[in-house]
Amino acid sequence: MPLPALRADFFAQSNAMSSVNIRHLSTRTADFEVEFQRVLHWSAETDAAIEQRVADILADVQRRGDAAVLDYTARFDHLQADSVAALELTAAELQAAFDGLPAVQRDALQAAARRVRQYHEAQKQACGLSWQYTDADGTLLGQKVTPLDRVGIYVPGGKAAYPSSVLMNAIPAHVAGVGEIIMVVPTPRGEKNPLVLAAAHVAGITRAFTIGGAQAVGALAYGTATVPKVDKITGPGNAYVASAKKRVFGQVGIDMIAGPSEILVLADGSTPADWVAMDLFSQAEHDELAQSILLCPDAGYIAQVQAAIDRLIDAMPRRDVIRASLEGRGALILTRDMDEACAISNRIAPEHLEVSSRDPQRWEPLLRHAGAIFLGAYTSESLGDYCAGPNHVLPTSGTARFSSPLGVYDFQKRSSLIGVSEAGAQVLGPIAATLADGEGLQAHAQAAEMRLKR
């Protein structure tokens, strides 16, 4: 079919039935690159007012400690307490929350935790071990891997509850050997989510506090009379939490600054269109700035997905959020072939990448940049979110080009081991002294030369 006719037919099929006004693009059109960049554009800049407010809160927490945490908790979460100690959840409360769940929820939590632990144990075996060797002149060289002493995990609360985030942050920390895991979770008006508390019990949280926002990040970063200072803070949060994590980085480590959630589906047209539409919904329902993109070389199939979107959206409880996300940042993109779809995927470097094709193993070697890759029609992204095993804390906004999912390695640090023998000092000393002299650092040179035999 000639290109103009193909393009006209492609848009006629989709627009005739469209009630969700999601972008339709084609790589064969002259304006594709311009339109594609509009789809990808997202400003990660935080509002200046938020930045200033966060800076003020952190400075106040650093100065006044517990008193500031109590003031902000009362102001933002409408939760009054006489002390931060009164906001700490006891192990008995976490156990009671777990015991009080319906059996099906208890079983699901434990099954998910088991799979997440199993995956991260394998990860530790692959990359988290110390090693050393001795070279020919008797010099010992190696690497010593040790866990962090204490970490803080931030768990969002309020409008939504995320027990899965408790598991995904705490379990790899446990596997890494972290000594203490401190959880903070906001509970507006004192409303505690039993699934989150039960997940904390299953994941083995050391201590948990019902505080949130920038003040919780500050308490973890600086320490207060009640909240212990941690070495690293992980976990998602709103714009205030993200800004606070950026500001305390250096005082403590952080995992990443996450942007809106993303899904990219590479489809060859062999998967039921309803499945793909629902997978696009699965990220769009997070918030209005989430991004859902389909790349496919089959115009007829794209039209089927559009029809499925229109047919299914009204049954979604979060349909307004889904619609805003799809219409604001979503796209259905017609490609020349699957090879081109893979190349575009690498440019996007998505958080979640589904390869929904008859032969996903054929395309996987071409995919270099993604937070997590889901292979095959039966591998919905939601399985990865909850219970497949790999971590669901993933790089967003194209950062998968240079960063990785949260893992055991994020809760460990590495120390180099160097044990130079007398014979080794005779080999290495002259080399070091020569280079040190060249840099004008004579004490370095002499320290090496003093160990040489005269």
Secondary structure as UniProt FT lines:
FT   HELIX           3..16
FT   STRAND          23..26
FT   TURN            27..28
FT   TURN            30..31
FT   HELIX           32..40
FT   HELIX           48..64
FT   HELIX           66..77
FT   HELIX           84..87
FT   STRAND          88..89
FT   HELIX           91..99
FT   HELIX           103..127
FT   STRAND          131..134
FT   TURN            136..137
FT   STRAND          140..147
FT   STRAND          150..154
FT   HELIX           163..176
FT   STRAND          180..184
FT   HELIX           188..190
FT   HELIX           194..203
FT   STRAND          207..209
FT   HELIX           213..222
FT   STRAND          232..234
FT   HELIX           239..248
FT   TURN            250..251
FT   STRAND          252..254
FT   STRAND          262..267
FT   HELIX           273..284
FT   TURN            285..286
FT   TURN            288..289
FT   STRAND          291..296
FT   HELIX           299..312
FT   HELIX           313..315
FT   TURN            317..318
FT   HELIX           319..329
FT   STRAND          331..334
FT   HELIX           338..348
FT   STRAND          352..356
FT   HELIX           360..363
FT   HELIX           364..366
FT   STRAND          372..375
FT   TURN            377..378
FT   HELIX           381..386
FT   TURN            397..398
FT   HELIX           399..401
FT   HELIX           408..411
FT   STRAND          412..419
FT   HELIX           422..438
FT   TURN            439..440
FT   HELIX           442..449
FT   TURN            450..451
//
